[in-house]
Amino acid sequence: MQRLQLPINALPAWAKLNDVNFLDISVHDLGSEKGYGLVTSRALSSEDVFDVPTLLIVPHDLILSAEAVEEHAKVDAHFKQLLEVFGGKSTRGDVMLFLLMQISIASHPDEKAVGLSNPWTEYVKMLPGSIPVPTMWSEEERLMLVGTSLETPVTAKMASLLREYEGLREATVEIPWCKKYWWDYDSFQLNDWILLDAWYRSRCLELPNTGESMIPCVDMVNHHSRANSYYEPTSDGVALLLRPNKKVDIEEEISISYGTSKSEAEMLFSYGFIDEDSNKKGLTLTLEPLLDDPLGKAKAAAFKKPPTVRVSEDQGALCWESPFLYLMCLNEEDGLEFKVLQQTDGSRSQLRVFWQGSDVTNATDNFESLTANHELKDVFKLRAVALLQDLTREQLGRLHESEDMVQSLAGTAFASPQSQGNALQLRQSETVILENMFGVLEMQKNKLLESDAVLRYLGSMEDEERPEPGATNDEEDFS
């Protein structure tokens, strides 16, 4: 879509017109790696003061949230129509539709046939045309993620964005104004929808009692693991304040924290960069039910959360967490059972999960605790460790096998320096984590193999396989 753009030096006028107050800070171009950010115009300090310095104030009416989207639909008939045919699925989706509406209005300033202008109509003109998140990388750049923990999520995200785009087209192609401005000349492309998603994921913030929101101007504050500012709701909107006991010099960048628990892959996926100053190491891998497990599909359907395993570093030691893995490792002989029960009114059936005869449908992510007192708990844990070790080996294999391809792309025009640098850094970091994790799992497996419960279980398995005295393998003896 042809999007009208304004230079960033138009922001002060927009801010003044919309009662946004910049206090001792201003927007600066910080270079190709960071883009725009906020920088102090004089030295500031929050040491030994009663009130910490306020840096930025954004009125409540400018905050783009689920509530704001709902309110805007009450006054904009075209936007209300758009929400009715394709909205209501998530805050993210509704905000993206709102942003799309603003681009459409801004792209046709001389026509009054669609939409109602508001401060965001001008603000979207100052948002970047590209975000360095992997969904906006070229196909060649995304190939550099093969074998990393981002390979599956990025592929799934791209497929999801395509489905959303095609669904939006199908829902709106017969609406006259949508047909005119989006579809008649293919003005609205998949890449435009991908950009809207990238805007949302890289710029939304969490506000207490409001939820995920986009806050103009605050969304220009860059991340730092040792941030010198923070944002908080006020009675009138949102304020950006200097953190307590901080001193900043003139022309020093103002930063906030995008979160302390995100791994390198998560930061790259959502924000388009890896925080080199962060000590947070880890990764998340997607689990798939075992192909030969007759209960595999039922387990996936009953599980309430994403089926993943999360590896993280805790005080220098690697550890892992995976509720779905414990469910994966159980079978009917252990006491796991699935039943399809009919509702009392006969309206529809419901999948229920039972463990040792008890209904645990609402606790499918808690099987580590549910099996904690079982006599075979070490056997279950051994199965989980063995499966995770196989997954780790497979992931390492994909990283090593794809290395030649990645190196052939590195340094070529197919991969930008920024995308290439992030992909190579992620590959190197996750290779180290996986290699260390394999060693940790090997130690856990060996320890479990020495437990009394596992030895008894293995012994009983050997007894079952051992033929009775006098038995033979001849087929006629089993007739």
N, C-alpha and C positions, 0 to 999 in steps of 0.2 A: 504494500500500500504506500502510495506517495505521501510521506509524512512531512508536514511543514516543521522546520526546526528553527529554534532561536539560539543565539550564542549565549553562553553562560553569563555574560555581562548584562543580560536582560533580567537576571534574577533579582538584583536589588530593587529595581522598579516594581517588579511583581510582588516582592515581599512587602514593600511599603504600601502598595495598593490593597494588600490583603491582611494587613496588621500583623505581619511576621516581624519580630524584632530580633535582629542580630546585635548582640552586645559584646563589643570588643573582639569580635571574630568576623571573618569574611571567607568567601569561597575562593579557592586557588586551584590552579592546574598543577597537580603534583607529579606529572609525568605519565608515560605510557603504562607503567605497571599499576599505578593506583588510580589514575584518572583525577577527578575533582575531589577535593576534600576541604575541611574547614581549618583555618589557620588563625592564630591570635594576632590582633593588631597592636597589643601591648602586653607587657608582663603581668601575670596574674598569680594570686596566691590564695589558698584556702587554709593556710596555717594560722592558728591562733585567731580565728575570726568566728563571730557568732553566726553569720549567714554566709554560706559558701557562694562564690560568684555565679550568677546566672549568665549563661552564654547565648541562649537562644530561647525564644518563646513562640510557640505555634498555636494559634487559636483552635478551639475544639471543632469549629465548623469546617476546618480544612482536613481533619483526620479522616482518612478513607478506611472505613471498617464495615462490618456486616450491617450495623445499624445505619451508617451513612448511606450505604447502597439502597437500603430499604426506604429511607426517607427521600432519596433522590427520585426513586421510581414513582413516588406520589405526585411529583410535579412535572415529570418528563414522560409524556405518554409514549413516545417512541422507545425509550429505555424500558418502561414498564412492559411493553409488548415483547421486547427482547428477553427480559427475565421470564416472562410467562411461557415462552416457547423453548427456552434453553437454560434458564437459571434454576436456582434453588438446590443445586447439588452440593455446593461447598462455598465457603467464603472466598476461597481462591478463585473459583470459577466465576462467581458474581463480580468480584473486583476486576478480573480480566475483562469481562463484558463491559463494565463501566469504563475502563481505560480504552477499550476498543471504540466505544461510543464517543469518547472525547477526541480520539484521533480522527474519527469520521467527521465530527463537527469542525475540528480545526482544519481539516483538509479541504473543506468546502465553505470558506468564510463568507462567500458572496451569496450562498444559498441558505434560506431559512426553512427549508422543507424537512429538516431532520434535526432532532435533538435540541437540548436546552443548554446553552453555554454556562460554565461555572468556572471557578478558579483553576480547577484541574485541566480545563480545556487548553489553557495557556501553559500550565506547568509541564504537561506531557511533551510540549515542544522542546523543553530543555533537558529531557531525559536522553541518555545515550542511545545510539542506534545499534549498539552491539554490547553484549555482556560476555566476558570470557569464561562462561560456564560451559561444560562439555556438551550440553544440548545445542549450543550455538557453534560448536567446532565443525570443521569439515569432516567428511567421511574418513579421509586419510588421517586426520588428527585423532579421531575416535578410535581408529585401529591401534593407536599407540596405548590404549587402555586394555587391550586384550590380556587376560590373565590377572588383572588387578581386581580389587573388590568393586570397582566402579563399572566393570564391563557389563554385568547383568542389569544393574539399576539404570544405567544410561540407555541401554537397548530397550528396556521396558518403558522408560520414560518417553523415548522417541516414539514408540508404538502407541503409547497412551495419548500423546499430543496429536498424532495423526488421526486417531479415532475421534478425539474431541473436535478437531478441525472439520472432519468430514461430517460429524454429527451436527455441528453448527450450520454447515452449508445446507444439509438436508432439511433442518428445521426452519431455515430462514430464506431459502432460495425463492419461495413464492411470495414473500412479503415484499411489496413494491419498493420501498425505500432501501431495504437490504439488497435486493436484486440490482437496483440502480447503482448503489455506491460500492458494493462489494463484488458481486458475481458477474455482472454483464460483461465486463472487460477483464475479469480475473484480477481486479485491483487488490483484493485481499488474499494474500498467499499464506501457505503453511508457515513460512519463515516469520510472518508477522505475528502469528499466534504463538510461535516459539519465543519471540522477543517479549511478548506480553507475559508469558510464563516466567521468563528470565527476570524481567523487571520485578515481578511479584516475589519470587523466591529470594532474590538477592537484596531486596529493599524492605520487605515487610518486617515488622517488629511486634513483639508481644506486649500488650498493654493489660494491666490488671483490670478485671471487670469489663473489658472491651474485646479482648482476644487479638487475633492477628490483624494488624493495621499497617497501612502505609502513611507515613507522616512526612509531608513535604519539607524539604530542607534538612530535617533530622536524618533523612535517608541518605544524605551526602556525607555523613560522618563515617570515616573508615574505621576498621577494626584494629585493635592491638591487644595482645594478651596481657599487657600491663596498661590498661586504659587509664586515661587521666580525666574522663568525664563519664557521666551517666545521664539517662533520661528518666523522667517520672511524670505521671499525670498530675495536673493541678486542677483547681476548680474551673479554670478557664480554658484548659487545653493540655499541652505537653510542654515541659521545660527541659532544656539541656543544661546541666550544672557541672561545675568543676568538682571532682571527687575531693573528699576531705583530706587534709594534710598533703596537698599537692601544690607545687610551684611550677609554672610554665613560663618560658621566656617569650619575648616578642617573636612573631613569625614561627612559633612552634605549632605542630599539627595537633588538633584536638581529636581524640579517638574515644571509641566506646568498645565494649566487649560484645562480640557476636555469640558468645557462649564459651564455657570452659570445658565442656565434655565432648565436643565434636572432634572426630578423628580428622586426619589429613584428607581422606577421601570425602568425608562429609563436607568439609570446608570448601573443597574444590567443586563438589557437585552443586552446592547452593550459592556460593559466592564467587567462584572462579579463581581462587588463589589458595595457596598452601601457606599457613602461618609458620614461618621458619623459626620464630621465637618461642613457639609453643612446645611444652614438654609432653604434651598429650600424644601418646602413641597407641595405635590400635587399628582395627579394621572390622568390618561386618560382612559376613558372607551369607548368601542366600542358600537355604536348604531345600531340597526336593525330596518328596517321599521316595522310598526305595522302590524300584521297578518291580521287584518280585514280592512286594508286601501286599497281600490281599486286602489289608485294611488301609493301605496308603491313601487312597482317595478320601476315605471317611475321616482319617486323621487330619488331612489338609482342610476338609470342609468344616470340621468341628473346632479347629484351633482358632482362637479369637484374635491373635496378633500376627504380625509378619513372621514367617518361619525363617528365622535367621540365627546365626551364631555370632556373638560379639566377642572379639579378642581385645583385651586392653592390658595396659601396664599399670600395675598398682605397687607403688613403693619399690620400683625396680624389678618386680617379678611379673611375668606374664600370667594372666588368668583368662578364663573363658566363661561365658554365660550363654545358655541356649535352652530355654524352656521347651521348645519344639523337639529338640534332640532327645530328651527323655521320653516324650510321647512316641517318637519314631522307633525307639528301641523296645517297646512293649508289644506283646501279642496276646492272642486269646488264651494260650496256655498259661500265661502269667496272671491272667485275671482281667484283661481289658476286653470290653464288650461295647458294641454299638447297637442301638435300637432305634427304629423309626416309629415314633408314637404319634397317634392321631390326637388332635386337639379335641377337647370335650364337646365343642360345638360342631365337630366334623369339618371345619373349614379348611384346615391344611395339616400336613404331617410335619413333625419336627424331629431332627436328629438329636439323640441323647447319648451321652457317654457314661459308661459305668466302669468303675474300678473296684474289684473285689466285692461286687454286688451293690456298691453305693453309687448314686448318681453324682457325677463330678462334671457335668456339662459346663458349669460356670467356673470350673477350675482347671481347664485343660492346659493352662500355662503354669501349673503348679505341681507337675508330676514329680519333680525332684523331692519336694516335701511329702507328697502323697506316698512315695515309695521309701521314705526314709526309715520306716520301722519294719519294712518287709525283710524277711530272712534272706532274700536274694538281692538286697540293695546293692551290694558290691558287684554282683553279676550285671545288674542293669547299668551301673556306672561303667563297668568294663566295656559293655556294648557301646555306650555313648562315646567313650574315649577312643575306641577302635574306629568307629564311624568318622569321628572328627579327625583322626589321624589320616584316614583314607582321603577325606576331603582336603586336608592340608597338603598331602602329597600330590593330589590331582591339581590343586591350585598352583603349587610350585612348578609342576610340570608344564602348565599352560604358560606361565611366565617365562620359563627357560626356552620352550619351543618357539615362542613368538619373538624372542630377542633379536634374531637376525632380521626379521621383517621390520621391527621397530627401528633398529639401527639404520636400515636402508632408507627409512623415511626421515630420520633425524638429519637436520642440516639441509634439507631440500626445501623448495618453494611450497611443497604440499603442507608443511607444518610451520605455523608461526613460531617465533622464538618463545613467546609466552606459553602457548599451549604445549610445545615440545618440552620446555623446561619443567612445567608442572607434571606432565605425564612421566618423564624420566625420573623425576624426584619421587613420585608416588610409587613407581615400579621398584626403585631401589629400596625405599623404606619398607614396602610390604614384603619384599623378598626376605629382608632381614627378620621381620616379624614372623613370617611363616616358618623360616628355618629354625628360629628359636622356639617357636611354638611346637614344631615337630619334636624337638628334644624334650620339651616339657611333657608332652603327651606320652612319649616313650617311657619316661620315668613314672608317670602316673599309671600307665598300663602295667609295667613291671611290678609296681607296688601292689596293685589290685590282684595280680596273678598269684601273689603270695598269701592273700587273705584266705581264711578257713572256709568261708562261704563259697568262694570261687573254686577252691580245690575240691570241695565236696561236690559241687555242681559238675565240674569237669570229670570227676571220678564217676559220677552217676551216668554221665553221657557215654563214657567209655564202656561201662557195664552194659548199657542198652545196646551198644554196637557189637559187643563181644558175643559170639555164637554160643549157644548152650552146649554142654558136653555131649559128644556123639552126633552133633548136627553136621550136615553137609551142605554144600552149595548146589548139589544136583537139583534140577527143577522138579523131578518127580517126587522128591521128599517133601515139597511144599504143596503138592496137589491135594 
